[in-house]
Amino acid sequence: MFASSLAVGGKDEPLFHFGCRSVEHDAIPHVREALKGRDGVGSIYLTGSGVFRFCPWCGVELRKFYRETWHELVDQKVLDEFGTAA
């Protein structure tokens, strides 16, 4: 899980994301090259991410739960990897 900010009414509001990858980040270009030209494997996702509002385990609204500490979940390296704006 990681967070990014969204400007709303002149104020930063948090967005919470989950991210996953099937291979190490550094290996992605090598895997893509190895899969080139193979039938049926062009649609394999090596990374993925999504935004969520509630904790999938306990149901708490993340924006409220992390209202004072969400900035600690912002990681520019992770945001860059998953193509998410800070």
Number of C-alpha atoms within 10 A of each C-alpha: 14 19 23 21 17 14 9 9 7 7 9 11 16 24 18 21 18 13 15 12 13 12 11 9 11 8 11 15 9 9 12 14 9 10 14 10 9 8 8 8 11 11 8 10 10 15 15 12 14 12 14 14 15 15 12 9 6 7 9 13 13 16 16 12 12 15 11 9 10 20 15 10 15 19 13 15 9 15 17 11 11 18 11 15 10 15
